[in-house]
Amino acid sequence: MSDQVGFALRGRNPDVLTCIANLSNDEVFTPPEFGKRMLDTVAEAWAASNGGANLWADKTVRFLDPCTKSGVFLREITSRLTEGLKAEIPGLQERVDHILTKQVFGIGITHLTSLLARRSVYCSKHANGEHSIAKSLASDEGNIWFQRTEHTWKQRKCVCCGASQETLDRGSELETYAYAFIHADNIETRVAEIFGEAMQFDVIIGNPPYQLSDGGYGTSAAPIYQLFVEKALELEPRFAVFVTPSRWMAGGKGLDKYRQRMLADKRMRSLVDYPKLYEGFPGVKIRGGISYFLWDRDHSGPCEVQTIWDGEPTGLAVARHLDAYDILVRRNEAVPILEKIRAKGEPTLDLRVSSRKPFGLATNFKGKLSTAGLNEPVRLFENQRISWVDREAIPTNSAWIDEWKVLMTAVQGTSAAVETKFLSKPIIAEPGTACTETYLVAGRFDTEAEAKNYAKYLRTRLVRFLVSLRKSTQHATRDVYSFIPDLSLDQEWTDAKLYKRYGLTEDEITFIKSQVAEHNDTVPDEVVADETIDE
């Protein structure tokens, strides 16, 4: 074997792994250049923690990708070790055999991806075949393992991952999507079973599957990437680095405990965030963007947070404690603005805004188009139309009907790559009105003047900026109002008054304006359903 062999396929144009279509929005292949950036982050941290040592020149370090798909991480690791270990192991064949038998390990998520990963790493789908670059592997699968795993069903859902039995309990000829790494009570024991001996990994790296159907209405799905992260951290590697959707930072179905854990974990060493749609993974629509983090077993302190926008950092990385708030404030520039506002200790609007389905009427509820035949007609704000319903047909909060109200859509988003509005136009609903689940009752008032002042307050840039800190998807639930001060409505609030009230600097005002667009009240806000990963 010649020393000119390029195990990362460098010099090939194009790299074959840039040409493979994603299996779905749930299972997204990592672009090779993105994978390299993640590995650079690990190498830098290794050097900083080991007196400048070169990670790729250490023949004892073990790597694991517990959710390998294309094999992009393992391939790049193999390439870097092949170069870095030249002095330690001069013979190329001996060096490659050592790397592939002792240092590089993977767990395929499906039969197909395990074959793809073996071709990427071993240059053959048969790890011990004649075309494999490894000559010392005993089995056909080598150290990239895959075996069919079954779900454990209870009450129509998998107890390990929450998958829907109705969707995934199917014949043996189809994939189960019961990922082995997260279908284990004791992950250390399971890993020992998979690789034939107890394993202590120094670096665990991956891009896990994002979600599975949970049997809910329509295309409802629950996130599962957090399960891979939690199992990986149970193995206590020296470093763990994962790329996932960023929704966990402020929301996501069933992610509250995971978010609390990650924000409180002082071993989080760095986090690189790509909030702009399509930027992290071009062509893949992941609402809220993606991010990767580096977890360091021996670190205890603040985490360096960096935002990437249009391929460039938005500023210097800032070391801060992630648990300063109940969600992660993603932009470093936003933190001092929020701190100034919170310093006044004012109550917040989440105490004023209703929960979903404020009058107990679902989104698909349809009222009548006229008042004919109704004993006590109530004007009803539905999804994209006005109708009428009898008062006695409204199951909850009927007392609110007779108050002035400000309604806000529970869903606000556009198909644009960058959201800049964050809230829809408020609707002032007079007494004698109600709404379906399409809307939240953002506030209730005794007078029209208060309702109008409140609606204007919700239109300010500062209010919508505070919403943006908590709103990672198109959903604008009560929680996104939790940073907004609940101010007296005896006056009309403007941005100028608000900037002065909180002592914001010109730089801070400029940043707010760069993030939040002015509303054009002559054009209705576009409200669309989310077409991407639904957590």
Residue pairs with C-beta under 8 A, 6 or more apart in sequence:
1 92
1 93
1 96
1 133
2 92
3 92
5 92
5 133
6 12
6 79
7 75
7 78
7 79
7 82
7 96
7 133
8 75
8 76
8 78
8 79
8 80
9 15
9 16
9 75
10 79
15 32
17 29
17 32
17 70
17 71
17 72
17 75
17 120
18 31
18 32
20 29
20 70
20 116
22 28
22 29
22 283
22 284
23 29
23 69
23 113
25 210
25 284
25 285
25 286
25 532
25 533
26 209
26 210
26 211
26 212
26 221
26 533
27 69
27 109
27 110
27 113
27 209
27 210
28 207
28 210
28 281
28 284
28 286
29 69
29 70
29 72
29 207
30 69
30 70
30 72
30 73
30 207
30 243
30 281
31 72
31 281
31 282
32 72
32 76
34 243
34 280
34 281
35 72
35 73
35 76
36 76
37 272
38 73
38 205
38 241
38 243
38 292
39 73
39 76
39 77
39 80
39 205
41 241
41 270
41 272
41 292
41 294
42 55
42 203
42 205
42 239
42 241
42 294
43 54
43 55
43 56
43 80
45 239
45 269
45 270
45 294
45 296
46 53
46 55
46 238
46 239
47 53
47 54
47 55
49 296
49 298
54 84
55 61
55 84
55 203
56 80
56 81
56 83
56 84
56 85
57 84
57 85
57 87
57 88
58 84
59 81
59 85
59 88
59 89
59 98
59 102
59 103
61 103
61 202
61 203
62 102
62 103
62 105
62 199
62 200
62 201
62 202
62 203
63 73
63 74
63 77
63 103
63 104
63 105
63 201
63 202
63 203
63 204
63 205
64 105
64 106
64 107
64 199
64 201
64 203
64 204
64 205
64 235
64 237
65 71
65 73
65 74
65 105
65 106
65 107
65 204
65 205
65 206
66 106
66 107
66 181
66 204
66 206
66 208
66 228
66 231
66 232
67 107
67 109
67 179
67 181
67 206
67 207
67 208
67 209
67 228
68 74
68 106
68 107
68 108
68 109
68 113
68 114
68 117
68 144
68 206
69 108
69 109
69 113
69 116
69 117
69 207
70 113
70 116
70 117
70 120
71 106
71 116
71 117
71 118
71 119
71 120
71 121
71 144
72 120
73 205
73 206
73 207
74 104
74 106
74 117
74 120
74 121
74 144
75 120
75 121
77 103
77 104
77 205
78 96
78 99
78 100
78 104
78 121
81 99
81 103
81 104
82 92
82 95
82 96
82 99
85 95
85 98
85 99
86 95
89 95
89 98
93 135
96 133
96 134
97 134
97 135
97 136
100 121
100 122
100 127
100 133
100 134
100 136
100 137
100 142
100 143
101 134
101 136
101 137
101 143
104 121
104 143
105 143
105 144
105 145
105 195
105 199
105 201
106 117
106 121
106 143
106 144
106 145
107 144
107 145
107 146
107 180
107 181
107 194
108 114
108 115
108 117
108 144
108 145
108 146
109 146
109 177
109 179
109 209
110 146
110 175
110 177
111 146
111 148
111 175
112 175
113 146
114 141
114 144
114 145
114 146
115 125
117 144
118 124
118 125
118 126
118 127
118 141
118 142
118 144
119 125
121 142
121 144
122 132
122 133
122 134
122 137
122 142
122 144
123 131
123 132
123 133
124 130
124 131
124 132
124 133
126 132
126 140
127 134
127 137
127 139
127 140
127 141
127 142
127 143
127 144
128 134
128 137
128 138
128 139
128 140
128 142
129 140
132 142
134 142
137 143
143 195
145 180
145 194
145 195
146 180
147 180
148 172
148 176
149 176
149 178
149 179
149 180
149 183
150 176
150 178
151 158
151 160
151 161
151 163
151 165
151 168
151 169
151 176
151 178
151 183
152 158
152 159
152 160
152 183
153 159
153 165
153 169
156 164
156 165
156 166
156 215
157 163
157 164
157 165
157 214
157 215
158 165
158 168
158 178
158 183
160 178
160 182
160 183
160 184
160 227
161 178
161 179
161 182
161 183
161 212
161 224
161 227
162 212
162 214
162 222
162 224
162 254
163 177
163 178
163 212
163 213
163 214
164 212
164 213
164 214
164 215
165 215
166 215
167 213
167 215
168 176
168 177
168 178
168 212
168 213
170 176
177 209
177 212
179 209
179 224
179 228
180 190
180 194
181 187
181 190
181 228
181 231
181 232
182 224
182 227
182 228
182 231
184 190
184 231
187 231
187 234
187 235
188 198
188 234
188 235
191 198
191 199
191 235
192 198
192 199
200 235
200 237
201 235
201 237
202 237
202 238
202 239
203 237
203 238
203 239
203 240
203 241
204 232
204 235
204 237
204 239
204 240
204 241
205 240
205 241
205 242
206 228
206 232
206 242
206 243
207 242
207 243
207 244
208 224
208 225
208 227
208 228
208 229
208 242
208 244
209 224
209 225
209 228
210 223
210 224
210 225
210 244
210 245
210 286
210 533
211 221
211 222
211 223
211 224
211 225
211 533
211 534
211 535
212 221
212 222
212 224
213 219
213 220
213 221
214 220
214 221
214 222
219 534
220 534
221 533
221 534
221 535
222 253
222 254
222 535
223 245
223 247
223 248
223 252
223 253
223 254
223 255
223 533
223 535
225 242
225 244
225 245
226 244
226 248
226 255
226 258
228 242
229 240
229 242
229 244
229 258
229 262
230 258
230 261
232 240
232 242
233 240
233 295
236 297
237 297
238 296
238 297
238 298
239 294
239 295
239 296
239 297
240 294
240 295
241 292
241 293
241 294
241 295
242 292
242 293
243 280
243 290
243 291
243 292
244 290
244 291
244 292
245 252
245 286
245 288
245 289
245 290
245 533
245 535
246 273
246 274
246 275
246 288
246 289
246 290
246 291
246 330
246 472
247 255
247 287
247 288
247 472
247 473
247 533
247 535
248 255
248 258
248 259
248 262
249 259
249 291
249 327
249 328
249 330
249 472
250 259
250 327
250 328
250 330
250 469
250 470
250 471
250 472
251 327
251 470
251 471
251 472
251 473
251 475
251 479
251 535
252 259
252 472
252 535
253 534
253 535
254 535
255 535
259 327
259 328
260 326
262 268
262 293
262 322
263 322
263 323
263 327
263 328
264 322
264 323
265 295
266 299
266 300
266 301
266 302
266 321
267 295
267 296
267 297
267 298
267 299
267 300
268 293
268 294
268 295
268 296
268 299
268 303
268 322
269 294
269 295
269 296
269 299
269 303
269 304
270 293
270 294
270 303
270 304
270 305
270 306
270 317
271 291
271 292
271 293
271 294
271 303
271 304
271 305
271 306
271 322
272 291
272 292
272 293
272 306
272 308
273 289
273 291
273 305
273 306
273 307
273 308
273 330
274 280
274 289
274 290
274 291
274 307
274 308
275 288
275 289
275 307
275 309
275 330
275 331
276 289
276 309
276 310
276 417
276 418
277 285
277 286
277 287
277 289
277 416
277 417
277 418
278 284
278 285
278 417
279 289
279 308
279 309
279 310
279 311
279 417
280 286
280 289
280 290
280 291
280 308
281 290
285 531
285 532
286 532
286 533
287 413
287 472
287 473
287 474
287 530
287 532
287 533
288 472
288 473
293 303
301 319
302 319
302 320
302 321
302 322
303 319
303 320
303 321
303 322
304 317
304 318
304 319
305 317
305 318
305 319
305 320
305 322
305 330
305 332
306 313
306 317
306 318
307 313
307 314
307 315
307 330
307 331
307 332
308 314
314 331
314 332
314 333
315 332
315 333
317 332
318 332
318 335
320 332
320 335
322 328
324 335
325 338
326 482
327 469
327 470
329 335
329 338
329 469
330 469
331 469
331 515
333 508
333 511
334 465
334 469
334 511
336 508
337 465
337 502
337 504
337 508
337 511
337 512
338 466
338 469
338 483
340 502
340 503
340 504
341 466
341 483
341 485
341 502
342 483
344 485
344 502
346 485
346 486
346 487
347 485
347 486
348 481
348 482
348 483
348 484
348 485
348 486
349 442
349 443
349 481
349 482
349 484
349 485
349 486
350 478
350 479
350 481
350 482
350 484
351 486
352 442
352 443
352 444
352 481
352 486
353 408
353 440
353 441
353 442
353 443
353 478
353 481
354 397
354 440
354 441
354 442
354 478
355 440
355 478
356 410
356 437
356 440
356 477
356 478
357 396
357 436
357 437
358 396
358 397
358 400
358 435
358 437
358 439
358 440
358 441
359 394
359 395
359 396
359 397
359 398
359 400
359 434
359 435
359 436
360 394
360 395
360 396
360 397
361 380
361 389
361 394
361 395
361 434
361 435
361 436
361 437
362 436
362 437
363 383
363 436
363 437
363 438
364 383
365 382
365 436
365 437
366 382
366 387
367 380
367 382
367 387
367 388
367 389
368 374
368 387
368 388
368 389
369 387
369 388
370 388
371 377
371 388
374 388
374 389
374 390
375 390
375 391
375 392
376 390
376 391
376 392
377 388
377 389
377 390
377 391
378 388
378 389
378 390
378 391
378 394
378 401
378 432
378 433
378 434
379 386
379 388
379 429
379 432
379 433
379 434
380 386
380 387
380 388
380 389
380 433
380 434
380 435
380 436
381 407
381 427
381 429
381 433
381 434
381 435
381 436
381 438
381 439
382 435
382 436
382 438
383 436
383 438
389 434
391 398
391 401
394 401
394 434
397 441
400 434
400 441
400 444
401 431
401 432
401 433
401 434
402 431
402 432
403 431
403 444
403 445
403 446
404 428
404 429
404 430
404 431
404 444
404 445
404 446
404 447
404 448
404 450
404 451
405 428
405 429
405 433
405 441
405 442
405 443
405 444
405 445
405 451
406 426
406 427
406 428
406 429
406 441
406 442
406 443
406 445
406 451
406 454
406 455
406 458
407 426
407 427
407 428
407 429
407 435
407 439
407 440
407 441
407 442
408 423
408 424
408 426
408 427
408 439
408 440
408 442
408 458
408 476
409 424
409 438
409 439
409 440
409 476
409 525
409 527
410 437
410 438
410 439
410 440
410 475
410 476
410 477
411 438
411 474
411 475
411 476
411 527
411 528
411 529
411 530
412 421
412 422
412 423
412 424
412 474
412 476
412 525
412 527
413 419
413 473
413 474
413 527
413 528
413 530
414 421
414 525
414 526
414 528
415 526
415 528
415 531
419 468
419 471
420 515
420 516
420 517
421 464
421 516
421 517
421 519
421 525
422 464
422 465
422 467
422 468
422 471
422 476
422 516
423 458
423 463
423 464
423 467
423 476
424 476
424 525
424 527
425 459
425 519
425 521
425 524
425 525
426 442
426 454
426 455
426 458
426 459
427 439
428 448
428 451
428 452
428 455
429 435
430 448
435 441
440 476
440 477
440 478
442 454
442 458
442 481
443 451
443 454
445 451
445 454
445 489
450 489
453 489
453 490
453 491
453 492
453 493
454 489
456 492
456 493
456 494
457 463
457 487
457 489
457 493
458 464
459 519
460 493
460 494
460 495
460 498
461 495
461 512
461 513
461 516
461 518
462 495
462 498
462 499
462 502
462 512
463 484
463 498
464 516
465 512
465 515
465 516
466 483
466 484
467 476
467 480
467 481
467 483
467 484
468 515
468 516
469 483
470 479
470 480
470 482
470 483
471 480
473 530
473 535
474 528
474 529
474 530
475 530
487 493
491 497
499 509
504 512
519 525
